[in-house]
Amino acid sequence: MLSYSSLQLGIATYPEDAEDYTSVTWSGSNSYMSVNSSGLVSMGRASVGTSTYTLNVTCTVTLSNGDTITKTIPVTFSR
């Protein structure tokens, strides 16, 4: 088994006067990768014969007016 590292995801608003958001939720997991509530994507233990792993991370932003925006971000770890 091989061990990999991690990647921190985040959001940025542009322009600066863009609508305020009240929360950001990150989700996604598979057998080899996961993302925590702060957007930290971690690679766990991997199979020796596989060189690339991809996780589709879902980011949901809740705006101050209650509307939500959801986007999926593919994250790939390769060795």
Distance bins in CASP14 RR format, pairs under 12 A and 6 or more apart:
PFRMAT RR
TARGET T0000
AUTHOR 0000-0000-0000
RMODE 2
METHOD distances of the structure
MODEL  1
1 32 0 0 0 0 0 1 0 0 0 0 0
1 43 0 0 0 0 0 1 0 0 0 0 0
1 44 0 0 0 0 1 0 0 0 0 0 0
1 45 1 0 1 0 0 0 0 0 0 0 0
1 46 1 0 0 1 0 0 0 0 0 0 0
1 47 1 0 0 1 0 0 0 0 0 0 0
1 48 1 0 0 1 0 0 0 0 0 0 0
1 49 0 0 0 0 0 1 0 0 0 0 0
1 50 0 0 0 0 0 1 0 0 0 0 0
2 32 0 0 0 0 0 1 0 0 0 0 0
2 43 0 0 0 0 1 0 0 0 0 0 0
2 44 0 0 0 0 1 0 0 0 0 0 0
2 45 1 0 0 1 0 0 0 0 0 0 0
2 46 1 0 1 0 0 0 0 0 0 0 0
2 47 1 0 0 1 0 0 0 0 0 0 0
2 48 1 0 0 1 0 0 0 0 0 0 0
2 49 0 0 0 0 1 0 0 0 0 0 0
2 50 0 0 0 0 1 0 0 0 0 0 0
2 51 0 0 0 0 1 0 0 0 0 0 0
2 52 0 0 0 0 0 1 0 0 0 0 0
2 53 0 0 0 0 0 1 0 0 0 0 0
2 77 0 0 0 0 0 1 0 0 0 0 0
2 78 0 0 0 0 0 1 0 0 0 0 0
2 79 1 0 0 1 0 0 0 0 0 0 0
3 32 0 0 0 0 0 1 0 0 0 0 0
3 42 0 0 0 0 0 1 0 0 0 0 0
3 43 1 0 0 1 0 0 0 0 0 0 0
3 44 1 0 0 1 0 0 0 0 0 0 0
3 45 1 0 0 1 0 0 0 0 0 0 0
3 46 1 0 0 1 0 0 0 0 0 0 0
3 47 0 0 0 0 0 1 0 0 0 0 0
3 48 0 0 0 0 0 1 0 0 0 0 0
3 77 0 0 0 0 0 1 0 0 0 0 0
3 79 0 0 0 0 0 1 0 0 0 0 0
4 32 0 0 0 0 1 0 0 0 0 0 0
4 33 0 0 0 0 1 0 0 0 0 0 0
4 34 0 0 0 0 0 1 0 0 0 0 0
4 41 0 0 0 0 0 1 0 0 0 0 0
4 42 0 0 0 0 1 0 0 0 0 0 0
4 43 1 1 0 0 0 0 0 0 0 0 0
4 44 1 0 0 1 0 0 0 0 0 0 0
4 45 0 0 0 0 1 0 0 0 0 0 0
4 46 1 0 0 1 0 0 0 0 0 0 0
4 47 0 0 0 0 0 1 0 0 0 0 0
4 50 0 0 0 0 0 1 0 0 0 0 0
4 51 0 0 0 0 0 1 0 0 0 0 0
4 52 0 0 0 0 0 1 0 0 0 0 0
4 53 1 0 0 1 0 0 0 0 0 0 0
4 55 0 0 0 0 0 1 0 0 0 0 0
4 75 0 0 0 0 0 1 0 0 0 0 0
4 76 0 0 0 0 0 1 0 0 0 0 0
4 77 1 0 1 0 0 0 0 0 0 0 0
4 78 0 0 0 0 1 0 0 0 0 0 0
4 79 1 0 0 1 0 0 0 0 0 0 0
5 33 0 0 0 0 0 1 0 0 0 0 0
5 40 0 0 0 0 0 1 0 0 0 0 0
5 41 0 0 0 0 1 0 0 0 0 0 0
5 42 1 0 0 1 0 0 0 0 0 0 0
5 43 1 0 0 1 0 0 0 0 0 0 0
5 44 0 0 0 0 1 0 0 0 0 0 0
5 46 0 0 0 0 0 1 0 0 0 0 0
5 77 0 0 0 0 1 0 0 0 0 0 0
5 78 0 0 0 0 0 1 0 0 0 0 0
5 79 0 0 0 0 0 1 0 0 0 0 0
6 33 0 0 0 0 1 0 0 0 0 0 0
6 34 0 0 0 0 1 0 0 0 0 0 0
6 35 0 0 0 0 1 0 0 0 0 0 0
6 36 0 0 0 0 1 0 0 0 0 0 0
6 38 0 0 0 0 0 1 0 0 0 0 0
6 39 0 0 0 0 1 0 0 0 0 0 0
6 40 1 0 1 0 0 0 0 0 0 0 0
6 41 1 0 0 1 0 0 0 0 0 0 0
6 42 1 0 1 0 0 0 0 0 0 0 0
6 43 1 0 0 1 0 0 0 0 0 0 0
6 44 0 0 0 0 1 0 0 0 0 0 0
6 55 0 0 0 0 0 1 0 0 0 0 0
6 75 0 0 0 0 0 1 0 0 0 0 0
6 77 0 0 0 0 1 0 0 0 0 0 0
7 26 0 0 0 0 0 1 0 0 0 0 0
7 33 0 0 0 0 1 0 0 0 0 0 0
7 34 0 0 0 0 0 1 0 0 0 0 0
7 35 0 0 0 0 1 0 0 0 0 0 0
7 36 0 0 0 0 0 1 0 0 0 0 0
7 38 0 0 0 0 0 1 0 0 0 0 0
7 39 0 0 0 0 1 0 0 0 0 0 0
7 40 1 0 0 1 0 0 0 0 0 0 0
7 41 1 0 1 0 0 0 0 0 0 0 0
7 42 0 0 0 0 1 0 0 0 0 0 0
7 43 0 0 0 0 1 0 0 0 0 0 0
7 55 0 0 0 0 1 0 0 0 0 0 0
7 57 0 0 0 0 1 0 0 0 0 0 0
7 73 0 0 0 0 0 1 0 0 0 0 0
7 74 0 0 0 0 0 1 0 0 0 0 0
7 75 1 0 0 1 0 0 0 0 0 0 0
7 76 0 0 0 0 1 0 0 0 0 0 0
7 77 1 0 0 1 0 0 0 0 0 0 0
8 26 0 0 0 0 0 1 0 0 0 0 0
8 35 0 0 0 0 0 1 0 0 0 0 0
8 36 0 0 0 0 0 1 0 0 0 0 0
8 38 1 0 0 1 0 0 0 0 0 0 0
8 39 1 0 0 1 0 0 0 0 0 0 0
8 40 1 0 1 0 0 0 0 0 0 0 0
8 41 1 0 0 1 0 0 0 0 0 0 0
8 42 0 0 0 0 0 1 0 0 0 0 0
8 57 0 0 0 0 0 1 0 0 0 0 0
8 75 0 0 0 0 0 1 0 0 0 0 0
9 24 0 0 0 0 1 0 0 0 0 0 0
9 25 0 0 0 0 0 1 0 0 0 0 0
9 26 1 0 0 1 0 0 0 0 0 0 0
9 27 0 0 0 0 0 1 0 0 0 0 0
9 28 0 0 0 0 0 1 0 0 0 0 0
9 35 1 0 0 1 0 0 0 0 0 0 0
9 36 0 0 0 0 0 1 0 0 0 0 0
9 37 0 0 0 0 0 1 0 0 0 0 0
9 38 0 0 0 0 1 0 0 0 0 0 0
9 39 1 0 1 0 0 0 0 0 0 0 0
9 40 1 0 0 1 0 0 0 0 0 0 0
9 41 1 0 0 1 0 0 0 0 0 0 0
9 42 0 0 0 0 0 1 0 0 0 0 0
9 55 0 0 0 0 0 1 0 0 0 0 0
9 57 1 0 0 1 0 0 0 0 0 0 0
9 58 0 0 0 0 0 1 0 0 0 0 0
9 59 1 0 0 1 0 0 0 0 0 0 0
9 71 0 0 0 0 0 1 0 0 0 0 0
9 72 0 0 0 0 0 1 0 0 0 0 0
9 73 1 0 0 1 0 0 0 0 0 0 0
9 74 0 0 0 0 0 1 0 0 0 0 0
9 75 1 0 0 1 0 0 0 0 0 0 0
10 21 0 0 0 0 0 1 0 0 0 0 0
10 24 1 0 0 1 0 0 0 0 0 0 0
10 25 0 0 0 0 0 1 0 0 0 0 0
10 26 0 0 0 0 1 0 0 0 0 0 0
10 35 0 0 0 0 0 1 0 0 0 0 0
10 38 0 0 0 0 1 0 0 0 0 0 0
10 39 1 0 0 1 0 0 0 0 0 0 0
10 40 0 0 0 0 1 0 0 0 0 0 0
10 41 0 0 0 0 0 1 0 0 0 0 0
10 57 0 0 0 0 0 1 0 0 0 0 0
10 59 1 0 0 1 0 0 0 0 0 0 0
10 61 0 0 0 0 0 1 0 0 0 0 0
10 71 0 0 0 0 0 1 0 0 0 0 0
10 73 0 0 0 0 1 0 0 0 0 0 0
10 75 0 0 0 0 0 1 0 0 0 0 0
11 18 0 0 0 0 0 1 0 0 0 0 0
11 21 1 0 0 1 0 0 0 0 0 0 0
11 23 0 0 0 0 0 1 0 0 0 0 0
11 24 1 0 1 0 0 0 0 0 0 0 0
11 25 0 0 0 0 0 1 0 0 0 0 0
11 26 0 0 0 0 1 0 0 0 0 0 0
11 38 0 0 0 0 0 1 0 0 0 0 0
11 39 0 0 0 0 1 0 0 0 0 0 0
11 57 0 0 0 0 0 1 0 0 0 0 0
11 59 1 0 0 1 0 0 0 0 0 0 0
11 60 0 0 0 0 0 1 0 0 0 0 0
11 61 1 0 0 1 0 0 0 0 0 0 0
11 62 0 0 0 0 0 1 0 0 0 0 0
11 63 0 0 0 0 0 1 0 0 0 0 0
11 69 0 0 0 0 1 0 0 0 0 0 0
11 71 0 0 0 0 1 0 0 0 0 0 0
11 73 0 0 0 0 0 1 0 0 0 0 0
12 18 0 0 0 0 1 0 0 0 0 0 0
12 21 0 0 0 0 0 1 0 0 0 0 0
12 24 0 0 0 0 0 1 0 0 0 0 0
12 59 0 0 0 0 0 1 0 0 0 0 0
12 61 0 0 0 0 0 1 0 0 0 0 0
13 19 1 0 0 1 0 0 0 0 0 0 0
13 20 0 0 0 0 1 0 0 0 0 0 0
13 21 1 0 0 1 0 0 0 0 0 0 0
13 24 0 0 0 0 0 1 0 0 0 0 0
13 61 0 0 0 0 1 0 0 0 0 0 0
13 63 0 0 0 0 0 1 0 0 0 0 0
13 64 0 0 0 0 0 1 0 0 0 0 0
13 69 0 0 0 0 0 1 0 0 0 0 0
18 61 0 0 0 0 0 1 0 0 0 0 0
18 63 0 0 0 0 1 0 0 0 0 0 0
18 64 0 0 0 0 0 1 0 0 0 0 0
18 69 0 0 0 0 0 1 0 0 0 0 0
19 61 0 0 0 0 1 0 0 0 0 0 0
19 62 0 0 0 0 0 1 0 0 0 0 0
19 63 1 0 1 0 0 0 0 0 0 0 0
19 64 1 0 0 1 0 0 0 0 0 0 0
19 65 1 0 0 1 0 0 0 0 0 0 0
19 66 0 0 0 0 0 1 0 0 0 0 0
19 67 0 0 0 0 1 0 0 0 0 0 0
19 69 0 0 0 0 1 0 0 0 0 0 0
20 61 0 0 0 0 0 1 0 0 0 0 0
20 62 0 0 0 0 0 1 0 0 0 0 0
20 63 1 0 0 1 0 0 0 0 0 0 0
20 64 1 0 1 0 0 0 0 0 0 0 0
20 65 0 0 0 0 1 0 0 0 0 0 0
20 66 0 0 0 0 0 1 0 0 0 0 0
20 67 0 0 0 0 0 1 0 0 0 0 0
21 59 0 0 0 0 0 1 0 0 0 0 0
21 60 0 0 0 0 0 1 0 0 0 0 0
21 61 1 0 1 0 0 0 0 0 0 0 0
21 62 1 0 0 1 0 0 0 0 0 0 0
21 63 1 0 1 0 0 0 0 0 0 0 0
21 64 1 0 0 1 0 0 0 0 0 0 0
21 65 0 0 0 0 0 1 0 0 0 0 0
21 66 0 0 0 0 1 0 0 0 0 0 0
21 67 0 0 0 0 1 0 0 0 0 0 0
21 68 0 0 0 0 1 0 0 0 0 0 0
21 69 0 0 0 0 1 0 0 0 0 0 0
22 60 0 0 0 0 0 1 0 0 0 0 0
22 61 0 0 0 0 1 0 0 0 0 0 0
22 62 1 0 1 0 0 0 0 0 0 0 0
22 63 1 0 0 1 0 0 0 0 0 0 0
22 64 1 0 1 0 0 0 0 0 0 0 0
22 65 0 0 0 0 1 0 0 0 0 0 0
22 66 1 0 0 1 0 0 0 0 0 0 0
22 67 0 0 0 0 0 1 0 0 0 0 0
22 68 0 0 0 0 0 1 0 0 0 0 0
22 69 0 0 0 0 0 1 0 0 0 0 0
23 37 0 0 0 0 0 1 0 0 0 0 0
23 38 0 0 0 0 0 1 0 0 0 0 0
23 59 0 0 0 0 0 1 0 0 0 0 0
23 60 0 0 0 0 1 0 0 0 0 0 0
23 61 1 0 0 1 0 0 0 0 0 0 0
23 62 1 0 1 0 0 0 0 0 0 0 0
23 63 0 0 0 0 1 0 0 0 0 0 0
23 64 0 0 0 0 0 1 0 0 0 0 0
23 66 0 0 0 0 1 0 0 0 0 0 0
23 68 0 0 0 0 1 0 0 0 0 0 0
23 69 0 0 0 0 0 1 0 0 0 0 0
24 35 0 0 0 0 0 1 0 0 0 0 0
24 37 0 0 0 0 1 0 0 0 0 0 0
24 38 0 0 0 0 1 0 0 0 0 0 0
24 39 0 0 0 0 1 0 0 0 0 0 0
24 57 0 0 0 0 0 1 0 0 0 0 0
24 58 0 0 0 0 0 1 0 0 0 0 0
24 59 1 0 0 1 0 0 0 0 0 0 0
24 60 1 0 0 1 0 0 0 0 0 0 0
24 61 1 0 1 0 0 0 0 0 0 0 0
24 62 1 0 0 1 0 0 0 0 0 0 0
24 63 0 0 0 0 0 1 0 0 0 0 0
24 68 0 0 0 0 0 1 0 0 0 0 0
24 69 0 0 0 0 1 0 0 0 0 0 0
24 70 0 0 0 0 0 1 0 0 0 0 0
24 71 0 0 0 0 0 1 0 0 0 0 0
25 35 0 0 0 0 0 1 0 0 0 0 0
25 36 0 0 0 0 0 1 0 0 0 0 0
25 37 1 0 0 1 0 0 0 0 0 0 0
25 38 0 0 0 0 0 1 0 0 0 0 0
25 39 0 0 0 0 1 0 0 0 0 0 0
25 57 0 0 0 0 0 1 0 0 0 0 0
25 58 0 0 0 0 1 0 0 0 0 0 0
25 59 1 0 0 1 0 0 0 0 0 0 0
25 60 1 0 1 0 0 0 0 0 0 0 0
25 61 0 0 0 0 1 0 0 0 0 0 0
25 62 1 0 0 1 0 0 0 0 0 0 0
25 68 0 0 0 0 1 0 0 0 0 0 0
25 69 0 0 0 0 0 1 0 0 0 0 0
25 70 0 0 0 0 1 0 0 0 0 0 0
25 71 0 0 0 0 0 1 0 0 0 0 0
26 34 0 0 0 0 0 1 0 0 0 0 0
26 35 1 0 1 0 0 0 0 0 0 0 0
26 36 1 0 0 1 0 0 0 0 0 0 0
26 37 1 0 0 1 0 0 0 0 0 0 0
26 38 1 0 0 1 0 0 0 0 0 0 0
26 39 1 0 1 0 0 0 0 0 0 0 0
26 40 0 0 0 0 1 0 0 0 0 0 0
26 41 0 0 0 0 1 0 0 0 0 0 0
26 42 0 0 0 0 0 1 0 0 0 0 0
26 55 0 0 0 0 0 1 0 0 0 0 0
26 56 0 0 0 0 0 1 0 0 0 0 0
26 57 1 0 0 1 0 0 0 0 0 0 0
26 58 1 0 0 1 0 0 0 0 0 0 0
26 59 1 0 1 0 0 0 0 0 0 0 0
26 60 0 0 0 0 1 0 0 0 0 0 0
26 61 0 0 0 0 0 1 0 0 0 0 0
26 70 0 0 0 0 0 1 0 0 0 0 0
26 71 0 0 0 0 0 1 0 0 0 0 0
26 72 0 0 0 0 0 1 0 0 0 0 0
26 73 0 0 0 0 1 0 0 0 0 0 0
26 75 0 0 0 0 0 1 0 0 0 0 0
27 34 0 0 0 0 1 0 0 0 0 0 0
27 35 1 0 0 1 0 0 0 0 0 0 0
27 36 0 0 0 0 1 0 0 0 0 0 0
27 37 0 0 0 0 1 0 0 0 0 0 0
27 39 0 0 0 0 1 0 0 0 0 0 0
27 41 0 0 0 0 0 1 0 0 0 0 0
27 55 0 0 0 0 0 1 0 0 0 0 0
27 56 0 0 0 0 1 0 0 0 0 0 0
27 57 1 0 0 1 0 0 0 0 0 0 0
27 58 1 0 1 0 0 0 0 0 0 0 0
27 59 0 0 0 0 1 0 0 0 0 0 0
27 60 1 0 0 1 0 0 0 0 0 0 0
27 70 0 0 0 0 1 0 0 0 0 0 0
27 71 0 0 0 0 0 1 0 0 0 0 0
27 72 0 0 0 0 1 0 0 0 0 0 0
27 73 0 0 0 0 0 1 0 0 0 0 0
28 34 1 0 0 1 0 0 0 0 0 0 0
28 35 1 0 1 0 0 0 0 0 0 0 0
28 36 0 0 0 0 1 0 0 0 0 0 0
28 37 0 0 0 0 0 1 0 0 0 0 0
28 39 0 0 0 0 1 0 0 0 0 0 0
28 40 0 0 0 0 0 1 0 0 0 0 0
28 41 0 0 0 0 1 0 0 0 0 0 0
28 42 0 0 0 0 0 1 0 0 0 0 0
28 54 0 0 0 0 0 1 0 0 0 0 0
28 55 1 0 0 1 0 0 0 0 0 0 0
28 56 1 0 0 1 0 0 0 0 0 0 0
28 57 1 0 1 0 0 0 0 0 0 0 0
28 58 1 0 0 1 0 0 0 0 0 0 0
28 59 0 0 0 0 0 1 0 0 0 0 0
28 60 0 0 0 0 0 1 0 0 0 0 0
28 72 0 0 0 0 1 0 0 0 0 0 0
28 73 0 0 0 0 0 1 0 0 0 0 0
28 74 0 0 0 0 0 1 0 0 0 0 0
28 75 0 0 0 0 1 0 0 0 0 0 0
29 35 1 0 0 1 0 0 0 0 0 0 0
29 36 0 0 0 0 1 0 0 0 0 0 0
29 41 0 0 0 0 1 0 0 0 0 0 0
29 42 0 0 0 0 1 0 0 0 0 0 0
29 43 0 0 0 0 0 1 0 0 0 0 0
29 44 0 0 0 0 0 1 0 0 0 0 0
29 53 0 0 0 0 0 1 0 0 0 0 0
29 55 1 0 0 1 0 0 0 0 0 0 0
29 56 0 0 0 0 1 0 0 0 0 0 0
29 57 0 0 0 0 1 0 0 0 0 0 0
29 58 0 0 0 0 0 1 0 0 0 0 0
29 75 0 0 0 0 0 1 0 0 0 0 0
30 41 0 0 0 0 0 1 0 0 0 0 0
30 42 0 0 0 0 0 1 0 0 0 0 0
30 43 0 0 0 0 0 1 0 0 0 0 0
30 44 0 0 0 0 0 1 0 0 0 0 0
30 46 0 0 0 0 0 1 0 0 0 0 0
30 53 1 0 0 1 0 0 0 0 0 0 0
30 54 0 0 0 0 1 0 0 0 0 0 0
30 55 1 0 1 0 0 0 0 0 0 0 0
30 56 0 0 0 0 1 0 0 0 0 0 0
30 57 0 0 0 0 0 1 0 0 0 0 0
30 74 0 0 0 0 0 1 0 0 0 0 0
30 75 0 0 0 0 0 1 0 0 0 0 0
30 76 0 0 0 0 0 1 0 0 0 0 0
30 77 0 0 0 0 0 1 0 0 0 0 0
31 43 0 0 0 0 0 1 0 0 0 0 0
31 44 0 0 0 0 1 0 0 0 0 0 0
31 45 0 0 0 0 1 0 0 0 0 0 0
31 46 0 0 0 0 1 0 0 0 0 0 0
31 47 0 0 0 0 1 0 0 0 0 0 0
31 50 0 0 0 0 0 1 0 0 0 0 0
31 53 0 0 0 0 1 0 0 0 0 0 0
31 54 0 0 0 0 0 1 0 0 0 0 0
31 55 0 0 0 0 0 1 0 0 0 0 0
32 41 0 0 0 0 0 1 0 0 0 0 0
32 42 0 0 0 0 1 0 0 0 0 0 0
32 43 1 0 0 1 0 0 0 0 0 0 0
32 44 1 0 1 0 0 0 0 0 0 0 0
32 45 1 0 0 1 0 0 0 0 0 0 0
32 46 1 0 1 0 0 0 0 0 0 0 0
32 47 0 0 0 0 1 0 0 0 0 0 0
32 50 0 0 0 0 1 0 0 0 0 0 0
32 52 0 0 0 0 0 1 0 0 0 0 0
32 53 1 0 1 0 0 0 0 0 0 0 0
32 54 0 0 0 0 1 0 0 0 0 0 0
32 55 1 0 0 1 0 0 0 0 0 0 0
32 75 0 0 0 0 0 1 0 0 0 0 0
32 76 0 0 0 0 0 1 0 0 0 0 0
32 77 0 0 0 0 1 0 0 0 0 0 0
33 40 0 0 0 0 0 1 0 0 0 0 0
33 41 1 0 0 1 0 0 0 0 0 0 0
33 42 1 0 0 1 0 0 0 0 0 0 0
33 43 1 0 1 0 0 0 0 0 0 0 0
33 44 1 0 0 1 0 0 0 0 0 0 0
33 45 0 0 0 0 0 1 0 0 0 0 0
33 46 0 0 0 0 1 0 0 0 0 0 0
33 50 0 0 0 0 0 1 0 0 0 0 0
33 52 0 0 0 0 0 1 0 0 0 0 0
33 53 1 0 1 0 0 0 0 0 0 0 0
33 54 1 0 0 1 0 0 0 0 0 0 0
33 55 1 0 1 0 0 0 0 0 0 0 0
33 56 0 0 0 0 1 0 0 0 0 0 0
33 57 0 0 0 0 1 0 0 0 0 0 0
33 74 0 0 0 0 0 1 0 0 0 0 0
33 75 1 0 0 1 0 0 0 0 0 0 0
33 76 0 0 0 0 1 0 0 0 0 0 0
33 77 1 0 0 1 0 0 0 0 0 0 0
34 40 0 0 0 0 1 0 0 0 0 0 0
34 41 1 0 0 1 0 0 0 0 0 0 0
34 42 1 0 1 0 0 0 0 0 0 0 0
34 43 0 0 0 0 1 0 0 0 0 0 0
34 44 1 0 0 1 0 0 0 0 0 0 0
34 45 0 0 0 0 0 1 0 0 0 0 0
34 53 0 0 0 0 0 1 0 0 0 0 0
34 55 1 0 0 1 0 0 0 0 0 0 0
34 57 0 0 0 0 1 0 0 0 0 0 0
34 75 0 0 0 0 0 1 0 0 0 0 0
34 77 0 0 0 0 0 1 0 0 0 0 0
35 41 1 0 1 0 0 0 0 0 0 0 0
35 42 1 0 0 1 0 0 0 0 0 0 0
35 43 0 0 0 0 0 1 0 0 0 0 0
35 55 1 0 0 1 0 0 0 0 0 0 0
35 56 0 0 0 0 1 0 0 0 0 0 0
35 57 1 0 1 0 0 0 0 0 0 0 0
35 58 0 0 0 0 1 0 0 0 0 0 0
35 59 0 0 0 0 1 0 0 0 0 0 0
35 72 0 0 0 0 0 1 0 0 0 0 0
35 73 0 0 0 0 1 0 0 0 0 0 0
35 74 0 0 0 0 0 1 0 0 0 0 0
35 75 1 0 0 1 0 0 0 0 0 0 0
36 42 1 0 0 1 0 0 0 0 0 0 0
36 57 0 0 0 0 0 1 0 0 0 0 0
37 59 0 0 0 0 0 1 0 0 0 0 0
37 60 0 0 0 0 0 1 0 0 0 0 0
38 59 0 0 0 0 0 1 0 0 0 0 0
39 55 0 0 0 0 0 1 0 0 0 0 0
39 57 1 0 0 1 0 0 0 0 0 0 0
39 58 0 0 0 0 0 1 0 0 0 0 0
39 59 0 0 0 0 1 0 0 0 0 0 0
39 60 0 0 0 0 0 1 0 0 0 0 0
39 73 0 0 0 0 0 1 0 0 0 0 0
39 75 0 0 0 0 0 1 0 0 0 0 0
40 57 0 0 0 0 0 1 0 0 0 0 0
40 75 0 0 0 0 0 1 0 0 0 0 0
41 53 0 0 0 0 0 1 0 0 0 0 0
41 54 0 0 0 0 0 1 0 0 0 0 0
41 55 1 0 0 1 0 0 0 0 0 0 0
41 56 0 0 0 0 0 1 0 0 0 0 0
41 57 1 0 0 1 0 0 0 0 0 0 0
41 58 0 0 0 0 0 1 0 0 0 0 0
41 59 0 0 0 0 0 1 0 0 0 0 0
41 73 0 0 0 0 1 0 0 0 0 0 0
41 74 0 0 0 0 0 1 0 0 0 0 0
41 75 1 0 1 0 0 0 0 0 0 0 0
41 76 0 0 0 0 0 1 0 0 0 0 0
41 77 0 0 0 0 1 0 0 0 0 0 0
42 53 0 0 0 0 0 1 0 0 0 0 0
42 55 0 0 0 0 1 0 0 0 0 0 0
42 57 0 0 0 0 0 1 0 0 0 0 0
42 75 0 0 0 0 0 1 0 0 0 0 0
42 77 0 0 0 0 1 0 0 0 0 0 0
43 50 0 0 0 0 0 1 0 0 0 0 0
43 52 0 0 0 0 0 1 0 0 0 0 0
43 53 1 0 0 1 0 0 0 0 0 0 0
43 54 0 0 0 0 0 1 0 0 0 0 0
43 55 0 0 0 0 1 0 0 0 0 0 0
43 75 0 0 0 0 1 0 0 0 0 0 0
43 76 0 0 0 0 0 1 0 0 0 0 0
43 77 1 0 1 0 0 0 0 0 0 0 0
43 78 0 0 0 0 0 1 0 0 0 0 0
43 79 0 0 0 0 1 0 0 0 0 0 0
44 53 0 0 0 0 1 0 0 0 0 0 0
44 55 0 0 0 0 0 1 0 0 0 0 0
44 77 0 0 0 0 1 0 0 0 0 0 0
45 53 0 0 0 0 0 1 0 0 0 0 0
46 52 0 0 0 0 1 0 0 0 0 0 0
46 53 1 0 0 1 0 0 0 0 0 0 0
46 77 0 0 0 0 1 0 0 0 0 0 0
46 78 0 0 0 0 0 1 0 0 0 0 0
46 79 1 0 0 1 0 0 0 0 0 0 0
47 53 0 0 0 0 1 0 0 0 0 0 0
47 79 0 0 0 0 0 1 0 0 0 0 0
48 79 0 0 0 0 0 1 0 0 0 0 0
49 79 0 0 0 0 1 0 0 0 0 0 0
50 77 0 0 0 0 0 1 0 0 0 0 0
50 78 0 0 0 0 1 0 0 0 0 0 0
50 79 0 0 0 0 1 0 0 0 0 0 0
51 76 0 0 0 0 0 1 0 0 0 0 0
51 77 0 0 0 0 1 0 0 0 0 0 0
51 78 1 0 0 1 0 0 0 0 0 0 0
51 79 1 0 1 0 0 0 0 0 0 0 0
52 74 0 0 0 0 0 1 0 0 0 0 0
52 75 0 0 0 0 0 1 0 0 0 0 0
52 76 1 0 0 1 0 0 0 0 0 0 0
52 77 1 0 0 1 0 0 0 0 0 0 0
52 78 1 0 1 0 0 0 0 0 0 0 0
52 79 1 0 0 1 0 0 0 0 0 0 0
53 74 0 0 0 0 0 1 0 0 0 0 0
53 75 0 0 0 0 1 0 0 0 0 0 0
53 76 1 0 0 1 0 0 0 0 0 0 0
53 77 1 0 1 0 0 0 0 0 0 0 0
53 78 1 0 0 1 0 0 0 0 0 0 0
53 79 0 0 0 0 1 0 0 0 0 0 0
54 72 0 0 0 0 0 1 0 0 0 0 0
54 73 0 0 0 0 0 1 0 0 0 0 0
54 74 1 0 1 0 0 0 0 0 0 0 0
54 75 1 0 0 1 0 0 0 0 0 0 0
54 76 1 0 1 0 0 0 0 0 0 0 0
54 77 1 0 0 1 0 0 0 0 0 0 0
54 78 0 0 0 0 1 0 0 0 0 0 0
55 72 0 0 0 0 0 1 0 0 0 0 0
55 73 0 0 0 0 1 0 0 0 0 0 0
55 74 1 0 0 1 0 0 0 0 0 0 0
55 75 1 0 1 0 0 0 0 0 0 0 0
55 76 1 0 0 1 0 0 0 0 0 0 0
55 77 0 0 0 0 1 0 0 0 0 0 0
56 70 0 0 0 0 0 1 0 0 0 0 0
56 71 0 0 0 0 0 1 0 0 0 0 0
56 72 1 0 1 0 0 0 0 0 0 0 0
56 73 1 0 0 1 0 0 0 0 0 0 0
56 74 1 0 1 0 0 0 0 0 0 0 0
56 75 1 0 0 1 0 0 0 0 0 0 0
56 76 0 0 0 0 0 1 0 0 0 0 0
57 70 0 0 0 0 0 1 0 0 0 0 0
57 71 0 0 0 0 1 0 0 0 0 0 0
57 72 1 0 0 1 0 0 0 0 0 0 0
57 73 1 0 1 0 0 0 0 0 0 0 0
57 74 1 0 0 1 0 0 0 0 0 0 0
57 75 1 0 1 0 0 0 0 0 0 0 0
57 76 0 0 0 0 0 1 0 0 0 0 0
58 68 0 0 0 0 0 1 0 0 0 0 0
58 69 0 0 0 0 0 1 0 0 0 0 0
58 70 1 0 0 1 0 0 0 0 0 0 0
58 71 1 0 0 1 0 0 0 0 0 0 0
58 72 1 0 1 0 0 0 0 0 0 0 0
58 73 1 0 0 1 0 0 0 0 0 0 0
58 74 0 0 0 0 0 1 0 0 0 0 0
58 75 0 0 0 0 0 1 0 0 0 0 0
59 68 0 0 0 0 0 1 0 0 0 0 0
59 69 0 0 0 0 1 0 0 0 0 0 0
59 70 1 0 0 1 0 0 0 0 0 0 0
59 71 1 0 1 0 0 0 0 0 0 0 0
59 72 1 0 0 1 0 0 0 0 0 0 0
59 73 1 0 0 1 0 0 0 0 0 0 0
59 74 0 0 0 0 0 1 0 0 0 0 0
59 75 0 0 0 0 0 1 0 0 0 0 0
60 66 0 0 0 0 0 1 0 0 0 0 0
60 67 0 0 0 0 0 1 0 0 0 0 0
60 68 1 0 1 0 0 0 0 0 0 0 0
60 69 1 0 0 1 0 0 0 0 0 0 0
60 70 1 0 1 0 0 0 0 0 0 0 0
60 71 0 0 0 0 1 0 0 0 0 0 0
60 72 0 0 0 0 0 1 0 0 0 0 0
60 73 0 0 0 0 0 1 0 0 0 0 0
61 67 0 0 0 0 1 0 0 0 0 0 0
61 68 1 0 0 1 0 0 0 0 0 0 0
61 69 1 0 1 0 0 0 0 0 0 0 0
61 70 1 0 0 1 0 0 0 0 0 0 0
61 71 0 0 0 0 1 0 0 0 0 0 0
62 68 1 0 1 0 0 0 0 0 0 0 0
62 69 0 0 0 0 1 0 0 0 0 0 0
62 70 0 0 0 0 1 0 0 0 0 0 0
63 69 1 0 0 1 0 0 0 0 0 0 0
63 70 0 0 0 0 0 1 0 0 0 0 0
END
